[in-house]
Amino acid sequence: MNLIIIEDEKPAARLLQRKLEKFGLKTATMLHSVEDAVAWFQNNPHPDLIFLDIQLSDGLSFEIFEKVDIRSAVIFTTAYDEYALRAFKLNSVDYLLKPIDEDELEAALHKFRAMIPQQPFDFESIRRMFSNPSEKNHKSRFTVKIGQHLKVIGIDEIECFYSENKGTYLHTLDNRDYLIESSLETLEQELDPDKFYRISRKFIVPLQSIREIVVYSNSRLKLILPTYKSDDVVVSREKVSDFKAWIN
């Protein structure tokens, strides 16, 4: 069987490769971005099977199928929630939820072998589902621990998220800070992209919290929020153009 792995996190790709080797399968190629994958598919015979992560370093992996006519079978490796996973099953595409369990990996491989010869998968239907915010289950609230108590904070109460000293915090409109378990990278996947934007490595802000936008040094933009007072709430220079499109 000829197979490849497309995964932007190299340690995760290597871990999957080792698990596949336990089943006697060798990985021909490992790719880590949409750009790399498109170039590879344009210049190489397509494999029997692709292990495909959804979020790659430079975009959604569905962009690959918009640029290259791929007929390989696909097993998704994903951290998406149960709603998305049900959609994959309905579209006859198997999936593995991260972290990947070896028993589930073995079952997915058995399913692939049973499906040969394959029919082309309906990638367009899946891509539309992930491109339509109304069909996503975005995070609507967070539960934080305060001593021995739990507090539920609605998404409309949040002024921003920020990272500090290797921790991630949410800051509320009533000027309080709470430590949360999610990283900013995870939050990017969980939050509604129409309402929240990651302006830099340290901050994710909701549109509703932006009170002023000030031209800052080095072609950057400084954001003024209701209660969070810091000179660090700055849109990174490489994100300025995309940020301007987002607020419009």
Secondary structure, DSSP 8 states (H G I E B T S, - for coil): --EEEE-S-HHHHHHHHHHHHTTT--EEEEE-SHHHHHHHHHHS---SEEEEESEETTEETHHHHHHS----EEEEEE---HHHHHHHHHTT-EEEESS--HHHHHHHHHHHHHH-S-----HHHHHHHHH-GGGS----EEEEEETTEEEEEEGGGEEEEEEETTEEEEEETTS-EEEES--HHHHHHHS-TTTEEE-SSSEEEEGGG--EEEE-GGG-EEEE-SS---TT-EE-GGGHHHHHHHH-
